[in-house]
C-alpha cells in the first residue's frame, strides 16, 4: 500500500490490542484462520511476521488503572493475533494470488462474512468477520497492492467492532514513534 499506510492503519491498532491475549489453545477457536502455511519469500524486502498468542498478561489491568477503559475493554477481548505481511516487489504475482485465493476459499468454506471489499486499481482490501451465536469471534484482513505489499491479519476473540474501530481511530491521532517507543520489552521479561 502507499508507504504501507493501509497495513499500518489496520495492523497497529489490532496489534496493540493483542498484547492482552489470554492463555489457552486459541487455534481451536472458531475465529482462528491458520496462516502458518504462508511462506514469506526469502527475497521480500520488508517482512512483518507477528504471532501473539499469549503475551503481556496484565496489560488490560494496567490500562484500566491508567484510566483508559476503552483500551482495557478492547485488550480483554483479544485471544490471538497473527500477522503475515511482506513486500510484493519482485515476487511472482501468481504466487501471491494463490495465497490470497487460498485464504479467501477458507473464509468462504467456514462461512465468514465479508464486511469490507475495496478495489482501487492495483490495490485490494477485504475485511471479513466470523460470528458464532450472534457474537463476533474473528476478524480477517487481507490487503494487497500489486508490486508493493501483501498482508494477512487474523484476530481471534470475543470482539466488539465498535470498540476496535473507536480505539483504532484514536491511534491515528497519536505520535506513532512515541507510541512504539513505549512498547519496549526487555530481554529479561
JOUR-V214431 format. One line per field, one symbol per residue. ss: DSSP state (@ for helix, = for strand, . for the rest). phi: phi as a letter, one per 20 degrees, with the letter a starting at -180 (. if undefined). burial: + if it has 24 or more other ideal C-beta (glycine too) atoms within 12 Angstrom, else -. A space follows every 50 residues. Layout:
ss->???
phi->???
burial->???
//
This chain:
ss->.@@@@@@@@@@@@@@@@@@@.....@@@..................==== ==......@@@@@@@...@@@@@@@@@==========.....@@@@@@@@ @@@@@@@@@...========..==========..===========...== =========.@@@@@@@@@@@....@@@@@@........
phi->.glmfffffeegfffffffdgefpeffeffeecfdfffefgfeffccccc cddcclgoffffffffndfffffffffedabcccbbfefneggfffgfff fffffffffemfdfecccccledccccccddclndfdbccdccbcgmcbc bcccdcqeecffffffffffffeefgffffffegcffff
burial->+--+-+++++++++++++++++---+--+++++++--+-+---+-+++-+ +++-++--++--+------+++++++++++++++++++--+----+--++ --++-++--+-+--+-------++++++++-----+++++++++++-+++ +++++++++++-+++-++--+------------------
//
